């Protein structure tokens, strides 16, 4: 059975864990193992999997969720316009300082100083003086000249590059669209499958998000869009992009190559703060416990990085290569869980700022009720807070307030319950009779007793609408077990 964080109380993490599926956990048994130690959301990366592989993995996750009787969310990550090197004759190439290397528009690679790329318009959009970053920024080139069919570069930061590694062009305005035909096909498949989230790579403007949302709407799906922040253009328009998206991922791999690496921490904090302000879930990703791909223990710096992301306000932290191709996927999830448990008590020491809304905001009553319910739950030392949420918006408002009381989210929508898997501190409980207050409280109370979480005399706070399934939450109930 997966970790039920509401049941485990003080020994449970409220920060959600996203784990990338790959060869290291590519079986139902391995996925079960990761779910059992705390994974809330499984990430399927379409850049590194065929449709058949993605479908099989999704089927396995759904099977596990059904067997547990607990939601597990799926995030399908679209590849996006990632530029990659072509095949190298020996699979790799060592580039020395000040060596010259030439990108060719097309045709076979001619000699060790020539490179090809997957982006046909690369030569057109490069100019002398542009930087070209390879191998996640380990190798850096400077464009010195170009012709109609080639761009000649000088190596200014030496190192080894391998076939199909990423190519980043900091400061270069690319005409490539955010969605290619393959992304659209993958998006339609994922939306029809009813996955909770679609990750949109290399977002540059809010219109990119609207295009994907339109495609999702065409297939009649409620799948939500996570905007991956990897480009400086996205950082420059972060307020608009957060407003357009349903959630955000701080994808520090490509972002750290596209902007000055010294700016990463400050940029991460800015993005998280904007997401908190707009009540949108935010994931911090890339190299969080990277050394655990080959080590049973992370570095001290990695532990501090994860803890700081949680203290910054991340709803979720993500494992990439650690679970996809690493030697210790289970240990990586367990370590992420341990760090969260050790860090989260510091959040409880911070004062809760009431939400700021205009007097005519349609969310004013719901937000005020949620805030009052959370503060009341803390004052009366409630053991549980219950949030009935048709779409998940109210559950997300509770999550972003970071109350110290464990929160159970209930809904008559399986789609909404799966979304809650990404929300900080919200523990989705399926099967609750949400239509009426009395049976709902009885159901949650019995569940809490069976789980050993509630005893006679304990208090439970319920926040809902008067009809429980209504859209405006204006009812607050304190129930004594």
N, C-alpha and C positions, 0 to 999 in steps of 0.2 A: 504493500500500500504506500502511496506517496505521503510525504510529510504533510499532516494537517496542522498548519501553523496556529489556527485558533485553538485547537485542542492542546497543543503543546505549551500554550500560554507564554510564561516568562522565558522558556527555553526555545522559542520560535523566532525566526527572523521575519520582519515585516517587509523588508526590501525584497522585491521579486527577482528571480534568477532566470535569465534567458540562456539556453544552451544550444549551440549550433550542432546539427546532426551531420555526421560524416562517417567515413570508414571505421573510425575508432568506436563508434556506437551504433553501427548499422545492423542491428538485429533487435527483435522485440525484447529479448532478454536484457540487452544492454540499455535500451531505452527505459525499461522497467527499473533497472538499477539506478539510473540517473533521476527518474521521477521519485524514487523511494528516498533519495537524500536531499530533495528540495527543489528540483526544476519545476517552474511554473509555466514557462513558455518554451516551446521547441522551435528553433529557427531552421528553415529549409532554404538553402542558398542555391538558387537556380543557376548561378554562374559556375557551379562545380558539380552539377548533377543533371542527369537526363530526366525527361518527363517520367519515364518508367520508374526510376529510382525515387523521385519525389513522390509519386503516387503510392509506391510501396511503403515509404516512410510515413506518409500521412495516414495510410490505412492502419499501420502499426500503432501510431499515437492514438488514433480514434479507438482502436480496440482496447488499449490500456485504459483510456479514460472511461470507457463503458464498463470495463471490468472493475475499476475502482469505485464507480459511482461518483466520481469527482471530475470537474472540468480540468482539462489541460488545453491551453491555447497553442495555436500554431501561427508563426510569423513566416510568411513566404517572402523572401528577399529577391527582388528583381535585380538582374545584373547591371542594367543601365548602360550608359555610353562609356564603359571602361575601355581605355586604349591599352593594348598589350603589344609587346614585342612579338615578332613572328618566330618561326623556328630557327634556331642557330645550328650551324653544321655539327658542332660537337655537343649541343645541348646547353653550352655556357660559353661565355667570353670574358676574359680578364682585360679590363681597360685600365691602362696606366696613365699617370698624370701627364697632361699636355698632349696625349695621343689624339689623333684625328679619327673621327668616325663619321660615316655618312649614312643618313636615312634615305632610302630609295623609295620612289613612288610605287613601283611594281617590278615584277620580274624576279628571277632567282637571286639569292644573295651572292655577291661577287667578292669573295675574299674575306679575310677576318675583320676588315675595317668597315664592313657594310652591315646595315641593319634594316629590317622591314618592320612594319607595324600593321595592326588590324584596322586602323582608321584611314580610309582612302584619301581624305582631304588634309592629312597631316602636313604635307609639304606646302599646300596652299596657305595654311593658317600659321605657319612658323615665319618668323622674321629674324634677321640678324639682331643679336642682343638678347633674344629669348632664352630662358632656361628650360632644360629638359631633365626631369628627374626620373631615375630608374630604380627598380628594386626597393620600393618604399622609401625613396630618398637617400639610400645608401650611396648611390652613384649619381653624379651631377655633370651635365654637359651644358656648354654655352654655344648657341648657334652663331657661327661666324659668317657664313655665306650660304646662298641658295640659288638654284636654277629652277627651271620649270619642273624638273623631275627628281631633284635631290636637294638635301639640306646637309651642309657640312658643319660638324660640331667639334669643339675641343673639350677634352675631358678636364674638368676643374675639380672633381672629387672622384678619385679612382676607386675601383672595386670590381667585383664579379657580378655579371648579369646572366640570367638564365632565360631559356625560351619561355615565351608567354607571360613573362613578368609584366607588371603594370608600368605604364608610362604616364607621368604627370607633367602638366605644362603650366606651372604657376604664372598667373597674370595673363595668360593667353585666352582671348575670347573665342570659344569654339562655337561653331554653328551646328554641331551635332545635337539632335533632339534628345530630351530626357528619356523618351520611350522609343525603342526601335520595334521592328515587327516581332522579334522574338519575345521581347518584354510584354508586348500586348497579348500575344498568345498565352504566355505564362500567367499574365494577370487575369485573363478570362477564365483559364482553368482554375486558378486559385479561388476566384470569386464564386464560380459555380460550385466549387467544393465547400464553400461556406467557411473558409478559414477566417480567423479573427482579424488578422492584420496582414497588409501588404506593405513591404518596405520599398520605397522609391529612392533609388540611388542617384547621386549627383544632382540633387535638386538645385536649381539656380534662381527660380522665381515662383511665386504662388501659382501662376498659370500651369506650371508643370503638374502640380497637385490636382488642380481642377480637371486637367485632361484625364488623369488616372481615375478620379472620382466619377467622371462622366462615363468612362468605360465600365466601371463597376456597376453604375446605375443601369446601364444598358442591359446587363444580364440579370438585373433584379436582385442583387446581392446587398447585404448589409456590411460587407467587409470594410474595415476602416484602414486609413492610409497613415503610415509612419514615414515622415520625411527624414531622410538621412542627410545630415549636414556634413558635407565633404568639400565644399567649394567656398572660396571667399565671397563669391557673389551671393551665396545663401546667407552667410554671416551678415553681410551688409543689409539684407532685407529680412532679418530674422523675425521681426515683429509680424510682418505680413505672412511669412511662411508658417509660423506657429499658429496664427489665426486660421489659415487655410487648412492645415493638417489636423488629423485626429490625435497625433502624437509625434514625437521627435526622437531620433537617435543621434547622439553625438558620436559620429564615426571617425575616431581620431586617427585612423590609419592614413587615409588619403588626405584628410584635413590637415594633418601634421606635416604633410609634404607640400600642400598647396599654400599654406601660410607659414610665417616664421615659427619654427618649432618652439621658440621661447614664449610665444603668445598662446600656446595650447591651453594651459591651465586657466588663464584669464578668460579665454574664449569659451571654454567649457562652463565656467561659472556664469558667464553672461547668458548662454543659451538656457541653462537650467533655470536661472532666475526668471527668464521670460516665460518658460513653460509653466512654472509655478504660478506666475502672475495670471496667465491665461487659462489656468486649470487644465492643462494638457499633460498626459503622462510622458516622461522622458527616460530614455535608456542611455546609459553610458557604455560604450563599447570599444573594443580593440586593445589587445595586449594587456589586459587587466592582470592576468596571472600567466603571462606568456611563458615564463621559464618553466612552468609546470607541464609544458608539452613534453619535457624530458627529465623533469625532477619532481620528486614527491613533495617538495616544499617550495613555496614561492620565495622571492627575494623580499627583504624588508621594505624596499621601495615600492614593490607591487602591493603589498599589504596596505601600506599607507595610501597608495593611489585609490584602492577600492574604498577604504574608509573615508577618504576625503570626498569621493563621489557621493557617498551616502550622506555625509554631512552637508554637502552642497544642496542636496534635495532630490537626488535621482530616485525615480520610482523603481527602476530596475537596473541591474548590472549584468553585462553579457559576457559569455565565454565563446570564443571563436575556435581557433585552432586547438585550444586546450581540450575541448570535448570532441571536435570534428576529426582531428588527426593525431592528437596527443597520446602519450603512453599512459597517462593517468587521468582519464576523464572523470571517474567517480571521485577521486581525491580532489580534483579541481572544484567540483560542485560542493563537496563537503567543506573545503577551505573557504570558498565564497560565503557559504552559510555561516561558518564560524566567525568570519570577519564582521558580517552584518550583525550578528548577535552581540558581539563585543562592542560595536560602535553605536548601535541604535539608542542605548540609554542616554547618550549625550543629547539626542534630539528632544527627549522628554524634558530636559532642563531649559529649553527655549520657550519664551512666552508665545502664545497663540495670537497672531494679529487677526482681527476680524476682517472679513472680506470687504472690499471697497466697491460699491456699485452705485450707479445713479439711482435717484429715487424712482424713476420710471422704468428701471430695468425689469424685464420679465423674470429674471432669476433672483430678484431681491428677496422675496418671501422664502423660497427654497434655501437659498444660501444662508439667510439669517436663522432659519429653523435648524439647519444642519450645524451651524456654529454653536447655537444655543444647546443643541442636543449633546454635542461633543463636550462642551464645558460642563454641562450638568452631569454627564456620565463620569467625568473625572472628579467632580466635587462630591458626588454621592458614592464614589468608589465602586461603580458598577463593574461587574465581571465581564459583561458583554454589551456591545452596542449592535443593534440590528438595523440595517438599512434596506428598505424595500425600494427597488429601482427598476422601472420598466426598460429604460434605455441604457442605464449605467451612468448617466450624468450626475445624479445625486451621489452615487457611490464614489465617483471620482472627486466630487467636492469634499467628501469626508476624507478621502485619501490625501488630498493636497493640504488638509489642515493638520495632519500629523498628530492626531490625538493618541494618548498613551493607552487607551482602552481597546482591547481586541474587538475588531469589527467583523460581523457576519453580513455578507451581501446576499439578498434573496431576490428572485425574479421569476416570472413565469416564462421567460425567454432564455433558452439555452444559449443563444447567441450573446446575450447580455452577460450571462454567467461566465462565458469564455473570455469576454473582454475584461472582466474583473480580475482575471489571472495576472494582468499586467499592472493593476492598481496597487500602490503601496498600502500595505496593511489591511486590504480587503480580502476576506476569505469566502469565496463563493460557496453557498450551500444549496445544492439542487434538491428538488422534490418538496420544497416548503409550500404550504397552501397560502398563497399570497392574497387571495381574494378578500379575506376578512381578518381583522385584527386578532380576535380571540384564538381561532385555530392556529394562526401563525405563531403567536407567542407560545401556545401549548407545544407546537411542533419543535420550536427552537429550544424551549426549556427541556423537553424530553431528550432531545439530541445532546444538549449540554450536560444533562445528568448522566446519560449513557457514556459520554466521553470523559466524565470525571472533571468537567470544567465548572459545573454549577452544583451548588448545594442549597438546601433549604435556607431561606433568609437572604440569599444573594439577590442583587438587583440587576435587571436588564433594562436598557433604554432602547426604545423603538422610535425611529423617525420614518414617517411615511406621509402619504396624502390621506385625507379622510376616507377615501375608498381604497387605500393601500396601493392600487395600481394606477392612480391618477398621476398627472404630469407635474402638478404643483404640490410640493411637500410642505404641508402646513400643520402636521400633527406630531406631537411629541408625547410619548407615554413612558412612565417609569413603572416597571413591573417587578414585583417581589416574588421570588420563587417560593 
